[in-house]
């Protein structure tokens, strides 16, 4: 039978990086070719503040036979798993859950990056991560990265995994603060759109990359052909 498939995004579609938008559209296209109807929920997980109770209330108001959850927090995905309707997780905290899921397996690579920076002598490494990976508790991946830094004799703090407002103004305020006294020597940027903000900040401060600051970025395939020298990336 024809299924109505609801799509619960983490953030507005306009903020999804191009590569992910293309992948999501491909999944939607295949579902519709199979005869099903896909639609986006009116609210995103950010609109619902990643709260399970609010997500549950919103989902229950939507007429859907199945769900796709994009970049869901683990506790949100656990709630979906406990529901009778089928659910597909696209990224997020799906690892180890008994559910249909697909996403990039990047944990080992991010640990390799952290070790490589430490091998190069970096001791002031800052990781720019999404709020749902730091609040209410640090995600397993980023905790492993912090543990690796600690294991090399560097005491970690909120300097290494800072809390910040995920807006262009919030990123600029964070970078202003980080570079005010004892600046980081390496930045690991885990969301593609933030790389533009970091490059803009570095340019305004005449900070040379990679001469004065090592920058590693994730998911920036669309930016690479236009940036010389090529940014270190996965």
C-alpha positions in Angstrom: 0.0 0.0 0.0 1.0 3.6 -0.4 2.7 4.9 2.7 2.8 8.5 3.9 6.4 9.0 5.0 7.1 11.9 7.3 10.6 13.4 7.4 11.8 15.0 10.7 14.8 17.2 10.0 17.2 18.4 12.7 17.4 21.9 11.1 15.8 23.7 8.2 16.5 22.3 4.7 18.2 25.6 3.7 20.9 24.9 6.3 21.7 21.4 5.1 25.0 21.1 3.3 24.8 20.4 -0.4 26.1 16.9 -0.3 23.6 15.8 2.3 20.8 17.6 0.5 21.6 15.6 -2.6 21.7 12.3 -0.6 18.4 13.0 1.1 16.7 14.0 -2.2 17.9 10.7 -3.7 16.3 8.7 -0.8 13.0 10.7 -1.2 13.1 10.1 -5.0 13.5 6.3 -4.6 10.7 6.2 -2.0 8.4 8.1 -4.3 9.3 6.0 -7.3 8.2 3.0 -5.2 4.8 4.7 -4.9 5.0 6.3 -1.5 4.4 9.9 -0.5 7.1 11.8 1.4 6.6 15.1 3.2 8.5 17.2 5.7 7.2 17.7 9.2 6.4 21.4 9.9 8.8 21.6 12.9 12.4 20.5 13.1 14.1 18.9 16.0 15.8 22.3 16.8 12.3 23.9 16.8 11.3 21.3 19.4 14.6 21.9 21.4 15.6 18.2 21.0 13.1 17.3 23.8 11.6 13.9 23.5 8.3 15.0 25.0 7.9 17.8 22.4 9.0 15.5 19.5 6.5 12.9 20.7 3.6 15.5 20.8 4.5 16.9 17.4 4.8 13.4 15.8 1.5 12.3 17.2 -0.3 15.2 15.4 1.1 14.2 12.0 -0.6 11.6 9.8 2.3 9.4 8.8 2.7 5.7 8.3 6.5 5.8 8.6 9.2 8.3 9.5 12.7 9.3 8.4 14.6 11.1 11.2 17.6 13.2 10.0 20.5 13.6 12.5 18.4 12.6 15.5 19.7 12.6 19.0 20.0 9.1 20.5 17.2 9.7 23.0 14.9 10.9 20.2 15.7 7.8 18.1 15.2 5.5 21.1 11.7 6.9 21.4 11.0 6.3 17.7 12.3 2.7 18.0 9.7 2.1 20.8 6.8 3.2 18.5 4.8 0.9 16.3 5.5 2.8 13.1 8.6 2.0 11.0 11.5 4.5 11.2 14.7 5.1 9.2 17.5 7.1 10.8 19.7 9.2 8.6 22.8 9.8 10.7 22.6 11.0 14.2 22.9 8.8 17.3 21.7 5.6 15.6 24.8 3.4 16.2 23.9 0.2 18.0 20.2 0.8 17.9 17.9 -2.0 16.5 16.5 0.1 13.6 17.0 0.8 9.9 19.7 3.4 9.7 22.4 4.8 7.4 25.1 7.4 7.9 28.8 8.1 7.7 31.0 6.1 10.0 33.5 8.8 10.9 34.5 7.9 14.5 37.8 6.2 13.6 38.8 9.0 11.2 38.2 11.8 13.7 40.3 9.9 16.2 43.0 9.5 13.6 42.9 13.3 12.9 43.2 14.1 16.6 46.2 11.8 17.0 47.8 13.3 13.9 47.5 16.8 15.2 49.0 15.7 18.6 51.8 14.0 16.7 52.5 17.3 15.0 52.9 18.9 18.3 49.5 20.6 18.7 48.4 21.1 22.3 45.7 23.7 21.9 43.2 21.8 19.8 39.6 23.1 19.6 36.7 21.0 18.3 33.7 22.9 16.9 30.7 20.5 17.4 26.9 20.7 17.2 25.0 21.3 20.4 23.4 17.9 20.4 26.9 16.3 20.7 27.8 18.3 23.8 24.5 18.8 25.6 23.2 17.4 27.9 26.2 15.1 27.8 29.2 14.8 25.6 28.8 12.3 22.7 30.9 9.2 22.7 33.0 10.3 19.8 34.0 13.7 21.1 34.6 12.2 24.6 37.1 9.7 22.9 38.8 12.7 21.2 39.1 14.5 24.5 40.4 11.4 26.2 43.0 11.0 23.5 44.2 14.6 24.2 44.2 13.9 27.9 46.2 10.7 27.3 48.9 12.8 25.7 49.3 14.9 28.8 47.1 17.8 27.9 44.4 18.7 30.4 41.2 19.3 28.5 38.5 21.8 29.4 35.6 23.7 27.7 38.4 25.4 25.7 38.7 22.1 23.7 35.0 21.5 23.2 33.4 25.0 23.7 29.7 25.7 24.1 28.4 28.4 21.7 25.4 29.7 19.9 25.2 28.1 16.5 24.7 31.2 14.4 27.1 33.3 12.3 27.2 35.8 15.1 27.7 33.1 17.7 30.6 31.6 15.8 32.3 35.0 15.4 31.8 35.7 19.2 33.3 32.3 20.0 36.4 32.8 17.7 36.9 36.3 19.1 37.0 34.8 22.6 39.2 31.9 21.7 41.8 34.0 19.9 41.8 36.9 22.5 44.6 35.6 24.8 46.0 32.1 24.1 44.7 31.2 20.6 44.2 27.6 19.5 46.8 26.2 17.1 44.3 23.7 15.5 40.6 23.8 14.8 38.6 20.7 13.9 35.4 21.9 12.2 32.6 19.2 12.1 29.9 21.0 10.2 30.5 22.2 6.6 28.8 25.7 6.8 31.0 26.7 9.8 34.1 26.4 7.6 33.1 29.6 5.8 32.8 31.5 9.1 36.3 30.3 10.2 37.9 31.3 6.9 36.2 34.7 7.1 37.4 35.2 10.6 40.9 34.2 9.8 41.0 36.5 6.8 39.8 39.5 9.0 42.6 38.8 11.5 45.3 38.0 8.9 45.7 34.5 10.4 47.5 32.3 7.9 46.1 28.8 7.3 48.0 26.5 7.7 50.9 28.7 8.7 49.5 30.0 12.0 46.5 27.8 12.4 45.9 24.2 11.3 42.3 23.8 10.0 40.6 20.5 9.4 37.0 20.5 8.0 34.4 17.9 7.4 31.8 17.7 4.5 33.2 20.6 2.4 33.5 18.8 -0.9 31.6 21.7 -2.6 34.1 24.2 -1.3 37.3 22.4 -2.2 37.6 23.2 -5.9 37.5 26.9 -5.1 40.0 27.1 -2.2 43.7 27.2 -2.8 45.6 25.6 -1.0 43.2 22.7 -0.5 41.8 22.6 3.1 42.6 19.5 5.1 39.4 17.5 5.0 37.5 14.2 5.2 
